[in-house]
Amino acid sequence: MAGWDPELYLKFGGERTQPSIDLVSRIAVDRPLRAVDLGCGPGNSTQILRKRWPDATIIGVDSDPNMIAAARREYPEGRWEQQDIADWTADAPFDVVFSNAALHWLTDHETLFPRLLQSVAPGGVLAVQMPSVTASPVHRAIWKIASDARWSDRLAAARNAQTMHPPAFYYDVLRPIASRLDQWETEYLHPLEGPAAIVDWIRSTALRPFLDALSTNEERQTFVGRLLDNLADAYPRLADGRVLVPYRRQFLVASPA
Ligand SMILES: C[S@@+](CC[C@H](N)C(=O)[O-])C[C@H]1O[C@@H](n2cnc3c(N)ncnc32)[C@H](O)[C@@H]1O
C-alpha cells in the first residue's frame, strides 16, 4: 500500500487538528514529565501537546515514513520515532499517552486499549480521539461503491482497514481497570466547497486504502466519479453554494486504577 500523503492530509490541517485541541483541553495533568503522541502524523497533534506542556519530554510515534519525515522537517527540535503502535511498548511509564485520529487504523482494541492504559504512570492519562463515522453519508457511499462485484474481492481488506467500535465498547474494556473514565462525542460541522472538496478531505484518510487497492488509474477515476455522483445527492447545497459535512468523533480520557 502506498504511504500517507502529509501535504494532502494537511490541506485540512485546521479541521484535523481541532480535535487534538479539544482533547488536550480535557486532560487534567498539569505538569507531565513524559508524553507520547501515538500516530503523530506530520506532527500537528504533537505540537498541540508541546504548546500545552513546553517543559515535558514529548515523543511522536508513527509507522509511516512520509509522515515522520514531514514531522521532522516541520519540527526538527522534536523527538520522532518511526514505529508501529502494534509493536510499541513504553520504556518507562508516560504521564500522558495521547492519540488523535490514529488508533482506528489498528485492530484488536480489546487488547490494545488496556495495554496502552498500562503504559500510563499513576496520576496520568490515556487520551484518545477516533472518528465515529459509520453513519456518515460519504463513508456509506464509499462502502456501497466498494461492494460492486467489479472489485469487491480486491477491496475486502480496505473495507476492514479501520476499526470502529461504539463508546460502550471502550467503557466495557477500560472501566474495570480505570480509576476514572470520561467519554464524549462531538459532531464537527465542516463547510466545504462541494463534493470535490469532500473527496479531497477523505482521499488522504478513509478513501486511501480503497484507491490504493485498485489496479489502474482508470479504476480509481471510475470509483471517484461514482463517489462524486453519490455525494451530490447526500450533501445539499447551502445558501452560499457550499455543503455542510458533519463529522462525528469519539473521545476518551482514562486514568489507570
Ligand atoms: C489521520 S493521521 C493523524 C495524524 C495526527 N495525529 C493528527 O491528529 O492529525 C493517522 C496517523 O496514524 C498513523 N498510523 C496508522 N496506523 C499506525 C500504526 N499501526 N502505527 C503507527 N502509526 C500508525 C498514520 O501513519 C498517520 O500518520
The ligand as a Gaussian input file, in Angstrom:
#p B3LYP/6-31G(d) Opt

LIG

0 1
 C       -5.189000      10.608000      10.415000
 S       -3.484000      10.660000      10.794000
 C       -3.452000      11.501000      12.358000
 C       -2.276000      12.422000      12.462000
 C       -2.266000      13.327000      13.684000
 N       -2.236000      12.554000      14.926000
 C       -3.442000      14.276000      13.729000
 O       -4.021000      14.431000      14.800000
 O       -3.798000      14.894000      12.721000
 C       -3.241000       8.975000      11.286000
 C       -1.792000       8.630000      11.504000
 O       -1.744000       7.354000      12.140000
 C       -0.622000       6.669000      11.624000
 N       -0.813000       5.238000      11.841000
 C       -1.791000       4.455000      11.342000
 N       -1.616000       3.188000      11.756000
 C       -0.497000       3.186000      12.521000
 C        0.191000       2.174000      13.231000
 N       -0.222000       0.904000      13.226000
 N        1.303000       2.513000      13.926000
 C        1.744000       3.800000      13.926000
 N        1.123000       4.798000      13.271000
 C        0.014000       4.494000      12.578000
 C       -0.597000       7.037000      10.158000
 O        0.672000       6.797000       9.589000
 C       -0.994000       8.504000      10.210000
 O        0.128000       9.334000      10.279000

